[in-house]
Amino acid sequence: MVDLTSATWRKSSRSGNVGNCVEVATNLSNLVAVRDSKDTTGPVLTFAPAHWTTFTTALPTR
């Protein structure tokens, strides 16, 4: 299990203001963590930084 106690969470700029929020922690060593802001004790997805960059780069722009 990954230790996320030092994670600094921020809301994604793509979440909007309608309550469908994703939070991202990028301050962790060799790890990017993603969670649902409505369920902060729920499951967390983790990515290697390079994989996170590939994912976010592939997202369509508005």
Predicted model as a PDB file, atoms N, CA, C, CB and O in Angstrom, pLDDT in the B-factor column:
MODEL        1                                                                  
ATOM      1  N   MET A   1       0.844  -1.183   0.000  1.00 77.00           N  
ATOM      2  CA  MET A   1       0.000   0.000   0.000  1.00 77.00           C  
ATOM      3  C   MET A   1       0.890   1.247   0.000  1.00 77.00           C  
ATOM      4  CB  MET A   1      -0.961  -0.003   1.227  1.00 77.00           C  
ATOM      5  O   MET A   1       1.954   1.264   0.619  1.00 77.00           O  
ATOM      6  N   VAL A   2       0.452   2.256  -0.681  1.00 86.00           N  
ATOM      7  CA  VAL A   2       1.196   3.499  -0.821  1.00 86.00           C  
ATOM      8  C   VAL A   2       0.864   4.438   0.334  1.00 86.00           C  
ATOM      9  CB  VAL A   2       0.885   4.171  -2.173  1.00 86.00           C  
ATOM     10  O   VAL A   2      -0.304   4.596   0.689  1.00 86.00           O  
ATOM     11  N   ASP A   3       1.880   5.060   0.919  1.00 89.00           N  
ATOM     12  CA  ASP A   3       1.689   6.019   2.001  1.00 89.00           C  
ATOM     13  C   ASP A   3       1.366   7.393   1.410  1.00 89.00           C  
ATOM     14  CB  ASP A   3       2.952   6.090   2.908  1.00 89.00           C  
ATOM     15  O   ASP A   3       2.211   8.013   0.764  1.00 89.00           O  
ATOM     16  N   LEU A   4       0.132   7.863   1.637  1.00 93.00           N  
ATOM     17  CA  LEU A   4      -0.307   9.156   1.106  1.00 93.00           C  
ATOM     18  C   LEU A   4      -0.456  10.210   2.191  1.00 93.00           C  
ATOM     19  CB  LEU A   4      -1.620   8.995   0.375  1.00 93.00           C  
ATOM     20  O   LEU A   4      -1.091  11.239   1.962  1.00 93.00           O  
ATOM     21  N   THR A   5       0.117   9.978   3.370  1.00 92.00           N  
ATOM     22  CA  THR A   5      -0.051  10.926   4.477  1.00 92.00           C  
ATOM     23  C   THR A   5       0.565  12.289   4.181  1.00 92.00           C  
ATOM     24  CB  THR A   5       0.563  10.359   5.739  1.00 92.00           C  
ATOM     25  O   THR A   5       0.122  13.289   4.747  1.00 92.00           O  
ATOM     26  N   SER A   6       1.557  12.361   3.326  1.00 95.00           N  
ATOM     27  CA  SER A   6       2.180  13.652   3.017  1.00 95.00           C  
ATOM     28  C   SER A   6       1.625  14.281   1.731  1.00 95.00           C  
ATOM     29  CB  SER A   6       3.687  13.478   2.892  1.00 95.00           C  
ATOM     30  O   SER A   6       2.140  15.295   1.260  1.00 95.00           O  
ATOM     31  N   ALA A   7       0.584  13.678   1.176  1.00 96.00           N  
ATOM     32  CA  ALA A   7       0.008  14.199  -0.065  1.00 96.00           C  
ATOM     33  C   ALA A   7      -0.626  15.565   0.155  1.00 96.00           C  
ATOM     34  CB  ALA A   7      -1.031  13.223  -0.624  1.00 96.00           C  
ATOM     35  O   ALA A   7      -1.349  15.778   1.129  1.00 96.00           O  
ATOM     36  N   THR A   8      -0.349  16.480  -0.753  1.00 96.00           N  
ATOM     37  CA  THR A   8      -1.002  17.785  -0.781  1.00 96.00           C  
ATOM     38  C   THR A   8      -1.967  17.757  -1.959  1.00 96.00           C  
ATOM     39  CB  THR A   8       0.044  18.974  -0.904  1.00 96.00           C  
ATOM     40  O   THR A   8      -1.554  17.744  -3.118  1.00 96.00           O  
ATOM     41  N   TRP A   9      -3.254  17.746  -1.641  1.00 95.00           N  
ATOM     42  CA  TRP A   9      -4.290  17.589  -2.659  1.00 95.00           C  
ATOM     43  C   TRP A   9      -4.736  18.942  -3.193  1.00 95.00           C  
ATOM     44  CB  TRP A   9      -5.488  16.826  -2.091  1.00 95.00           C  
ATOM     45  O   TRP A   9      -4.840  19.912  -2.442  1.00 95.00           O  
ATOM     46  N   ARG A  10      -5.002  19.003  -4.501  1.00 92.00           N  
ATOM     47  CA  ARG A  10      -5.578  20.197  -5.122  1.00 92.00           C  
ATOM     48  C   ARG A  10      -6.642  19.740  -6.102  1.00 92.00           C  
ATOM     49  CB  ARG A  10      -4.483  21.066  -5.839  1.00 92.00           C  
ATOM     50  O   ARG A  10      -6.547  18.655  -6.675  1.00 92.00           O  
ATOM     51  N   LYS A  11      -7.652  20.569  -6.291  1.00 88.00           N  
ATOM     52  CA  LYS A  11      -8.705  20.225  -7.243  1.00 88.00           C  
ATOM     53  C   LYS A  11      -8.194  20.438  -8.661  1.00 88.00           C  
ATOM     54  CB  LYS A  11      -9.982  21.066  -6.988  1.00 88.00           C  
ATOM     55  O   LYS A  11      -7.481  21.400  -8.945  1.00 88.00           O  
ATOM     56  N   SER A  12      -8.566  19.543  -9.520  1.00 74.00           N  
ATOM     57  CA  SER A  12      -8.189  19.650 -10.919  1.00 74.00           C  
ATOM     58  C   SER A  12      -8.833  20.877 -11.543  1.00 74.00           C  
ATOM     59  CB  SER A  12      -8.589  18.384 -11.687  1.00 74.00           C  
ATOM     60  O   SER A  12      -9.986  21.195 -11.252  1.00 74.00           O  
ATOM     61  N   SER A  13      -8.096  21.559 -12.392  1.00 70.00           N  
ATOM     62  CA  SER A  13      -8.644  22.727 -13.082  1.00 70.00           C  
ATOM     63  C   SER A  13      -9.726  22.324 -14.073  1.00 70.00           C  
ATOM     64  CB  SER A  13      -7.532  23.490 -13.803  1.00 70.00           C  
ATOM     65  O   SER A  13     -10.502  23.174 -14.510  1.00 70.00           O  
ATOM     66  N   ARG A  14      -9.795  21.070 -14.432  1.00 67.00           N  
ATOM     67  CA  ARG A  14     -10.808  20.574 -15.371  1.00 67.00           C  
ATOM     68  C   ARG A  14     -12.088  20.117 -14.675  1.00 67.00           C  
ATOM     69  CB  ARG A  14     -10.239  19.428 -16.181  1.00 67.00           C  
ATOM     70  O   ARG A  14     -13.026  19.687 -15.346  1.00 67.00           O  
ATOM     71  N   SER A  15     -12.148  20.198 -13.364  1.00 68.00           N  
ATOM     72  CA  SER A  15     -13.308  19.682 -12.638  1.00 68.00           C  
ATOM     73  C   SER A  15     -14.529  20.579 -12.740  1.00 68.00           C  
ATOM     74  CB  SER A  15     -12.959  19.490 -11.197  1.00 68.00           C  
ATOM     75  O   SER A  15     -15.655  20.089 -12.651  1.00 68.00           O  
ATOM     76  N   GLY A  16     -14.340  21.865 -12.924  1.00 67.00           N  
ATOM     77  CA  GLY A  16     -15.486  22.778 -12.973  1.00 67.00           C  
ATOM     78  C   GLY A  16     -16.035  23.052 -11.581  1.00 67.00           C  
ATOM     79  O   GLY A  16     -15.433  22.658 -10.582  1.00 67.00           O  
ATOM     80  N   ASN A  17     -17.167  23.722 -11.516  1.00 69.00           N  
ATOM     81  CA  ASN A  17     -17.754  24.104 -10.228  1.00 69.00           C  
ATOM     82  C   ASN A  17     -19.097  23.440  -9.982  1.00 69.00           C  
ATOM     83  CB  ASN A  17     -17.915  25.605 -10.156  1.00 69.00           C  
ATOM     84  O   ASN A  17     -19.948  24.012  -9.301  1.00 69.00           O  
ATOM     85  N   VAL A  18     -19.304  22.260 -10.514  1.00 69.00           N  
ATOM     86  CA  VAL A  18     -20.595  21.594 -10.360  1.00 69.00           C  
ATOM     87  C   VAL A  18     -20.543  20.408  -9.406  1.00 69.00           C  
ATOM     88  CB  VAL A  18     -21.092  21.135 -11.702  1.00 69.00           C  
ATOM     89  O   VAL A  18     -21.480  19.611  -9.370  1.00 69.00           O  
ATOM     90  N   GLY A  19     -19.478  20.276  -8.640  1.00 69.00           N  
ATOM     91  CA  GLY A  19     -19.378  19.205  -7.655  1.00 69.00           C  
ATOM     92  C   GLY A  19     -18.757  17.922  -8.169  1.00 69.00           C  
ATOM     93  O   GLY A  19     -18.536  16.996  -7.388  1.00 69.00           O  
ATOM     94  N   ASN A  20     -18.471  17.839  -9.448  1.00 73.00           N  
ATOM     95  CA  ASN A  20     -17.825  16.657 -10.011  1.00 73.00           C  
ATOM     96  C   ASN A  20     -16.321  16.878 -10.004  1.00 73.00           C  
ATOM     97  CB  ASN A  20     -18.339  16.363 -11.455  1.00 73.00           C  
ATOM     98  O   ASN A  20     -15.709  17.101 -11.048  1.00 73.00           O  
ATOM     99  N   CYS A  21     -15.739  16.814  -8.828  1.00 86.00           N  
ATOM    100  CA  CYS A  21     -14.343  17.225  -8.674  1.00 86.00           C  
ATOM    101  C   CYS A  21     -13.393  16.046  -8.525  1.00 86.00           C  
ATOM    102  CB  CYS A  21     -14.204  18.133  -7.480  1.00 86.00           C  
ATOM    103  O   CYS A  21     -13.694  15.047  -7.872  1.00 86.00           O  
ATOM    104  N   VAL A  22     -12.256  16.201  -9.146  1.00 89.00           N  
ATOM    105  CA  VAL A  22     -11.145  15.275  -8.997  1.00 89.00           C  
ATOM    106  C   VAL A  22     -10.031  16.040  -8.307  1.00 89.00           C  
ATOM    107  CB  VAL A  22     -10.677  14.687 -10.380  1.00 89.00           C  
ATOM    108  O   VAL A  22      -9.754  17.190  -8.647  1.00 89.00           O  
ATOM    109  N   GLU A  23      -9.392  15.397  -7.333  1.00 93.00           N  
ATOM    110  CA  GLU A  23      -8.246  16.012  -6.659  1.00 93.00           C  
ATOM    111  C   GLU A  23      -6.987  15.250  -7.043  1.00 93.00           C  
ATOM    112  CB  GLU A  23      -8.437  16.023  -5.109  1.00 93.00           C  
ATOM    113  O   GLU A  23      -7.002  14.030  -7.211  1.00 93.00           O  
ATOM    114  N   VAL A  24      -5.900  15.997  -7.177  1.00 93.00           N  
ATOM    115  CA  VAL A  24      -4.627  15.434  -7.608  1.00 93.00           C  
ATOM    116  C   VAL A  24      -3.551  15.832  -6.612  1.00 93.00           C  
ATOM    117  CB  VAL A  24      -4.259  15.907  -9.038  1.00 93.00           C  
ATOM    118  O   VAL A  24      -3.512  16.974  -6.154  1.00 93.00           O  
ATOM    119  N   ALA A  25      -2.684  14.895  -6.281  1.00 96.00           N  
ATOM    120  CA  ALA A  25      -1.511  15.176  -5.448  1.00 96.00           C  
ATOM    121  C   ALA A  25      -0.277  14.901  -6.294  1.00 96.00           C  
ATOM    122  CB  ALA A  25      -1.508  14.308  -4.126  1.00 96.00           C  
ATOM    123  O   ALA A  25      -0.028  13.768  -6.707  1.00 96.00           O  
ATOM    124  N   THR A  26       0.492  15.957  -6.544  1.00 93.00           N  
ATOM    125  CA  THR A  26       1.692  15.814  -7.378  1.00 93.00           C  
ATOM    126  C   THR A  26       2.978  16.045  -6.594  1.00 93.00           C  
ATOM    127  CB  THR A  26       1.632  16.782  -8.545  1.00 93.00           C  
ATOM    128  O   THR A  26       4.063  16.084  -7.175  1.00 93.00           O  
ATOM    129  N   ASN A  27       2.863  16.199  -5.281  1.00 95.00           N  
ATOM    130  CA  ASN A  27       4.046  16.489  -4.470  1.00 95.00           C  
ATOM    131  C   ASN A  27       4.733  15.232  -3.941  1.00 95.00           C  
ATOM    132  CB  ASN A  27       3.663  17.373  -3.314  1.00 95.00           C  
ATOM    133  O   ASN A  27       5.682  15.334  -3.164  1.00 95.00           O  
ATOM    134  N   LEU A  28       4.282  14.080  -4.339  1.00 94.00           N  
ATOM    135  CA  LEU A  28       4.841  12.831  -3.832  1.00 94.00           C  
ATOM    136  C   LEU A  28       6.029  12.385  -4.686  1.00 94.00           C  
ATOM    137  CB  LEU A  28       3.762  11.734  -3.801  1.00 94.00           C  
ATOM    138  O   LEU A  28       6.075  12.659  -5.885  1.00 94.00           O  
ATOM    139  N   SER A  29       6.962  11.715  -4.081  1.00 89.00           N  
ATOM    140  CA  SER A  29       8.148  11.247  -4.791  1.00 89.00           C  
ATOM    141  C   SER A  29       7.788  10.107  -5.739  1.00 89.00           C  
ATOM    142  CB  SER A  29       9.229  10.794  -3.796  1.00 89.00           C  
ATOM    143  O   SER A  29       7.323   9.055  -5.301  1.00 89.00           O  
ATOM    144  N   ASN A  30       8.001  10.315  -7.032  1.00 93.00           N  
ATOM    145  CA  ASN A  30       7.791   9.294  -8.059  1.00 93.00           C  
ATOM    146  C   ASN A  30       6.368   8.765  -8.136  1.00 93.00           C  
ATOM    147  CB  ASN A  30       8.712   8.158  -7.820  1.00 93.00           C  
ATOM    148  O   ASN A  30       6.152   7.605  -8.486  1.00 93.00           O  
ATOM    149  N   LEU A  31       5.381   9.627  -7.805  1.00 95.00           N  
ATOM    150  CA  LEU A  31       4.000   9.180  -7.783  1.00 95.00           C  
ATOM    151  C   LEU A  31       3.059  10.363  -7.954  1.00 95.00           C  
ATOM    152  CB  LEU A  31       3.695   8.438  -6.481  1.00 95.00           C  
ATOM    153  O   LEU A  31       3.295  11.434  -7.395  1.00 95.00           O  
ATOM    154  N   VAL A  32       1.999  10.174  -8.723  1.00 96.00           N  
ATOM    155  CA  VAL A  32       0.900  11.135  -8.806  1.00 96.00           C  
ATOM    156  C   VAL A  32      -0.343  10.391  -8.347  1.00 96.00           C  
ATOM    157  CB  VAL A  32       0.727  11.728 -10.275  1.00 96.00           C  
ATOM    158  O   VAL A  32      -0.634   9.300  -8.836  1.00 96.00           O  
ATOM    159  N   ALA A  33      -1.078  10.978  -7.407  1.00 97.00           N  
ATOM    160  CA  ALA A  33      -2.271  10.341  -6.858  1.00 97.00           C  
ATOM    161  C   ALA A  33      -3.512  11.129  -7.265  1.00 97.00           C  
ATOM    162  CB  ALA A  33      -2.176  10.234  -5.317  1.00 97.00           C  
ATOM    163  O   ALA A  33      -3.475  12.357  -7.347  1.00 97.00           O  
ATOM    164  N   VAL A  34      -4.610  10.420  -7.520  1.00 95.00           N  
ATOM    165  CA  VAL A  34      -5.858  11.036  -7.970  1.00 95.00           C  
ATOM    166  C   VAL A  34      -7.002  10.429  -7.154  1.00 95.00           C  
ATOM    167  CB  VAL A  34      -6.082  10.822  -9.518  1.00 95.00           C  
ATOM    168  O   VAL A  34      -7.059   9.216  -6.949  1.00 95.00           O  
ATOM    169  N   ARG A  35      -7.922  11.303  -6.688  1.00 94.00           N  
ATOM    170  CA  ARG A  35      -9.072  10.808  -5.922  1.00 94.00           C  
ATOM    171  C   ARG A  35     -10.312  11.652  -6.211  1.00 94.00           C  
ATOM    172  CB  ARG A  35      -8.761  10.819  -4.408  1.00 94.00           C  
ATOM    173  O   ARG A  35     -10.222  12.730  -6.798  1.00 94.00           O  
ATOM    174  N   ASP A  36     -11.451  11.152  -5.797  1.00 92.00           N  
ATOM    175  CA  ASP A  36     -12.731  11.860  -5.899  1.00 92.00           C  
ATOM    176  C   ASP A  36     -12.843  12.775  -4.682  1.00 92.00           C  
ATOM    177  CB  ASP A  36     -13.954  10.853  -5.978  1.00 92.00           C  
ATOM    178  O   ASP A  36     -12.738  12.308  -3.548  1.00 92.00           O  
ATOM    179  N   SER A  37     -13.054  14.067  -4.904  1.00 88.00           N  
ATOM    180  CA  SER A  37     -13.114  15.012  -3.782  1.00 88.00           C  
ATOM    181  C   SER A  37     -14.321  14.771  -2.887  1.00 88.00           C  
ATOM    182  CB  SER A  37     -13.146  16.436  -4.302  1.00 88.00           C  
ATOM    183  O   SER A  37     -14.322  15.210  -1.737  1.00 88.00           O  
ATOM    184  N   LYS A  38     -15.346  14.089  -3.381  1.00 88.00           N  
ATOM    185  CA  LYS A  38     -16.525  13.807  -2.562  1.00 88.00           C  
ATOM    186  C   LYS A  38     -16.316  12.593  -1.665  1.00 88.00           C  
ATOM    187  CB  LYS A  38     -17.740  13.587  -3.450  1.00 88.00           C  
ATOM    188  O   LYS A  38     -17.116  12.347  -0.763  1.00 88.00           O  
ATOM    189  N   ASP A  39     -15.259  11.838  -1.899  1.00 91.00           N  
ATOM    190  CA  ASP A  39     -14.978  10.625  -1.120  1.00 91.00           C  
ATOM    191  C   ASP A  39     -13.482  10.574  -0.804  1.00 91.00           C  
ATOM    192  CB  ASP A  39     -15.428   9.336  -1.898  1.00 91.00           C  
ATOM    193  O   ASP A  39     -12.754   9.732  -1.329  1.00 91.00           O  
ATOM    194  N   THR A  40     -13.039  11.482   0.053  1.00 89.00           N  
ATOM    195  CA  THR A  40     -11.603  11.626   0.318  1.00 89.00           C  
ATOM    196  C   THR A  40     -10.995  10.434   1.047  1.00 89.00           C  
ATOM    197  CB  THR A  40     -11.361  12.869   1.122  1.00 89.00           C  
ATOM    198  O   THR A  40      -9.772  10.303   1.083  1.00 89.00           O  
ATOM    199  N   THR A  41     -11.804   9.576   1.619  1.00 92.00           N  
ATOM    200  CA  THR A  41     -11.268   8.371   2.260  1.00 92.00           C  
ATOM    201  C   THR A  41     -11.444   7.143   1.371  1.00 92.00           C  
ATOM    202  CB  THR A  41     -11.951   8.137   3.611  1.00 92.00           C  
ATOM    203  O   THR A  41     -11.125   6.024   1.774  1.00 92.00           O  
ATOM    204  N   GLY A  42     -11.951   7.361   0.170  1.00 93.00           N  
ATOM    205  CA  GLY A  42     -12.186   6.262  -0.772  1.00 93.00           C  
ATOM    206  C   GLY A  42     -10.939   5.891  -1.546  1.00 93.00           C  
ATOM    207  O   GLY A  42      -9.826   6.269  -1.180  1.00 93.00           O  
ATOM    208  N   PRO A  43     -11.135   5.158  -2.605  1.00 95.00           N  
ATOM    209  CA  PRO A  43      -9.996   4.675  -3.398  1.00 95.00           C  
ATOM    210  C   PRO A  43      -9.219   5.807  -4.065  1.00 95.00           C  
ATOM    211  CB  PRO A  43     -10.480   3.707  -4.458  1.00 95.00           C  
ATOM    212  O   PRO A  43      -9.760   6.870  -4.368  1.00 95.00           O  
ATOM    213  N   VAL A  44      -7.948   5.544  -4.280  1.00 96.00           N  
ATOM    214  CA  VAL A  44      -7.036   6.501  -4.928  1.00 96.00           C  
ATOM    215  C   VAL A  44      -6.348   5.792  -6.084  1.00 96.00           C  
ATOM    216  CB  VAL A  44      -5.978   7.073  -3.911  1.00 96.00           C  
ATOM    217  O   VAL A  44      -5.852   4.674  -5.941  1.00 96.00           O  
ATOM    218  N   LEU A  45      -6.327   6.452  -7.217  1.00 95.00           N  
ATOM    219  CA  LEU A  45      -5.548   5.944  -8.356  1.00 95.00           C  
ATOM    220  C   LEU A  45      -4.149   6.527  -8.261  1.00 95.00           C  
ATOM    221  CB  LEU A  45      -6.220   6.313  -9.733  1.00 95.00           C  
ATOM    222  O   LEU A  45      -3.989   7.688  -7.884  1.00 95.00           O  
ATOM    223  N   THR A  46      -3.140   5.747  -8.593  1.00 96.00           N  
ATOM    224  CA  THR A  46      -1.771   6.254  -8.590  1.00 96.00           C  
ATOM    225  C   THR A  46      -1.136   5.994  -9.956  1.00 96.00           C  
ATOM    226  CB  THR A  46      -0.935   5.590  -7.454  1.00 96.00           C  
ATOM    227  O   THR A  46      -1.393   4.983 -10.610  1.00 96.00           O  
ATOM    228  N   PHE A  47      -0.306   6.938 -10.351  1.00 96.00           N  
ATOM    229  CA  PHE A  47       0.363   6.888 -11.644  1.00 96.00           C  
ATOM    230  C   PHE A  47       1.839   7.223 -11.467  1.00 96.00           C  
ATOM    231  CB  PHE A  47      -0.302   7.861 -12.649  1.00 96.00           C  
ATOM    232  O   PHE A  47       2.207   7.986 -10.574  1.00 96.00           O  
ATOM    233  N   ALA A  48       2.665   6.659 -12.305  1.00 96.00           N  
ATOM    234  CA  ALA A  48       4.042   7.139 -12.427  1.00 96.00           C  
ATOM    235  C   ALA A  48       3.945   8.518 -13.074  1.00 96.00           C  
ATOM    236  CB  ALA A  48       4.958   6.140 -13.281  1.00 96.00           C  
ATOM    237  O   ALA A  48       3.083   8.724 -13.928  1.00 96.00           O  
ATOM    238  N   PRO A  49       4.795   9.466 -12.699  1.00 95.00           N  
ATOM    239  CA  PRO A  49       4.711  10.814 -13.274  1.00 95.00           C  
ATOM    240  C   PRO A  49       4.697  10.835 -14.807  1.00 95.00           C  
ATOM    241  CB  PRO A  49       5.868  11.639 -12.782  1.00 95.00           C  
ATOM    242  O   PRO A  49       3.951  11.617 -15.397  1.00 95.00           O  
ATOM    243  N   ALA A  50       5.493  10.007 -15.453  1.00 96.00           N  
ATOM    244  CA  ALA A  50       5.516   9.991 -16.918  1.00 96.00           C  
ATOM    245  C   ALA A  50       4.183   9.516 -17.487  1.00 96.00           C  
ATOM    246  CB  ALA A  50       6.650   9.092 -17.422  1.00 96.00           C  
ATOM    247  O   ALA A  50       3.732  10.028 -18.512  1.00 96.00           O  
ATOM    248  N   HIS A  51       3.557   8.555 -16.842  1.00 96.00           N  
ATOM    249  CA  HIS A  51       2.252   8.065 -17.298  1.00 96.00           C  
ATOM    250  C   HIS A  51       1.175   9.124 -17.081  1.00 96.00           C  
ATOM    251  CB  HIS A  51       1.873   6.763 -16.563  1.00 96.00           C  
ATOM    252  O   HIS A  51       0.282   9.276 -17.915  1.00 96.00           O  
ATOM    253  N   TRP A  52       1.249   9.853 -15.975  1.00 93.00           N  
ATOM    254  CA  TRP A  52       0.295  10.934 -15.714  1.00 93.00           C  
ATOM    255  C   TRP A  52       0.430  12.020 -16.791  1.00 93.00           C  
ATOM    256  CB  TRP A  52       0.524  11.538 -14.296  1.00 93.00           C  
ATOM    257  O   TRP A  52      -0.575  12.526 -17.290  1.00 93.00           O  
ATOM    258  N   THR A  53       1.644  12.368 -17.138  1.00 93.00           N  
ATOM    259  CA  THR A  53       1.872  13.370 -18.173  1.00 93.00           C  
ATOM    260  C   THR A  53       1.307  12.898 -19.514  1.00 93.00           C  
ATOM    261  CB  THR A  53       3.375  13.675 -18.304  1.00 93.00           C  
ATOM    262  O   THR A  53       0.678  13.675 -20.233  1.00 93.00           O  
ATOM    263  N   THR A  54       1.529  11.643 -19.845  1.00 95.00           N  
ATOM    264  CA  THR A  54       0.977  11.090 -21.079  1.00 95.00           C  
ATOM    265  C   THR A  54      -0.548  11.165 -21.064  1.00 95.00           C  
ATOM    266  CB  THR A  54       1.439   9.634 -21.272  1.00 95.00           C  
ATOM    267  O   THR A  54      -1.159  11.547 -22.062  1.00 95.00           O  
ATOM    268  N   PHE A  55      -1.159  10.806 -19.950  1.00 91.00           N  
ATOM    269  CA  PHE A  55      -2.620  10.843 -19.827  1.00 91.00           C  
ATOM    270  C   PHE A  55      -3.154  12.267 -19.966  1.00 91.00           C  
ATOM    271  CB  PHE A  55      -3.055  10.251 -18.481  1.00 91.00           C  
ATOM    272  O   PHE A  55      -4.067  12.507 -20.755  1.00 91.00           O  
ATOM    273  N   THR A  56      -2.599  13.208 -19.213  1.00 88.00           N  
ATOM    274  CA  THR A  56      -3.131  14.573 -19.241  1.00 88.00           C  
ATOM    275  C   THR A  56      -2.853  15.274 -20.576  1.00 88.00           C  
ATOM    276  CB  THR A  56      -2.534  15.388 -18.097  1.00 88.00           C  
ATOM    277  O   THR A  56      -3.629  16.130 -21.000  1.00 88.00           O  
ATOM    278  N   THR A  57      -1.765  14.919 -21.226  1.00 92.00           N  
ATOM    279  CA  THR A  57      -1.458  15.493 -22.526  1.00 92.00           C  
ATOM    280  C   THR A  57      -2.452  15.015 -23.586  1.00 92.00           C  
ATOM    281  CB  THR A  57      -0.029  15.134 -22.939  1.00 92.00           C  
ATOM    282  O   THR A  57      -2.756  15.744 -24.531  1.00 92.00           O  
ATOM    283  N   ALA A  58      -2.949  13.808 -23.427  1.00 93.00           N  
ATOM    284  CA  ALA A  58      -3.883  13.226 -24.395  1.00 93.00           C  
ATOM    285  C   ALA A  58      -5.318  13.733 -24.220  1.00 93.00           C  
ATOM    286  CB  ALA A  58      -3.863  11.718 -24.278  1.00 93.00           C  
ATOM    287  O   ALA A  58      -6.153  13.501 -25.095  1.00 93.00           O  
ATOM    288  N   LEU A  59      -5.621  14.409 -23.129  1.00 85.00           N  
ATOM    289  CA  LEU A  59      -6.976  14.919 -22.919  1.00 85.00           C  
ATOM    290  C   LEU A  59      -7.314  15.996 -23.937  1.00 85.00           C  
ATOM    291  CB  LEU A  59      -7.128  15.470 -21.500  1.00 85.00           C  
ATOM    292  O   LEU A  59      -6.462  16.813 -24.286  1.00 85.00           O  
ATOM    293  N   PRO A  60      -8.547  16.003 -24.412  1.00 85.00           N  
ATOM    294  CA  PRO A  60      -8.929  17.051 -25.363  1.00 85.00           C  
ATOM    295  C   PRO A  60      -8.975  18.421 -24.668  1.00 85.00           C  
ATOM    296  CB  PRO A  60     -10.303  16.726 -26.002  1.00 85.00           C  
ATOM    297  O   PRO A  60      -9.309  18.517 -23.487  1.00 85.00           O  
ATOM    298  N   THR A  61      -8.642  19.450 -25.400  1.00 77.00           N  
ATOM    299  CA  THR A  61      -8.725  20.797 -24.857  1.00 77.00           C  
ATOM    300  C   THR A  61     -10.119  21.356 -25.113  1.00 77.00           C  
ATOM    301  CB  THR A  61      -7.640  21.713 -25.477  1.00 77.00           C  
ATOM    302  O   THR A  61     -10.812  20.938 -26.041  1.00 77.00           O  
ATOM    303  N   ARG A  62     -10.505  22.288 -24.291  1.00 68.00           N  
ATOM    304  CA  ARG A  62     -11.836  22.889 -24.456  1.00 68.00           C  
ATOM    305  C   ARG A  62     -11.761  24.088 -25.317  1.00 68.00           C  
ATOM    306  CB  ARG A  62     -12.446  23.256 -23.127  1.00 68.00           C  
ATOM    307  O   ARG A  62     -12.779  24.731 -25.571  1.00 68.00           O  
TER     308      ARG A  62                                                      
ENDMDL                                                                          
END                                                                             
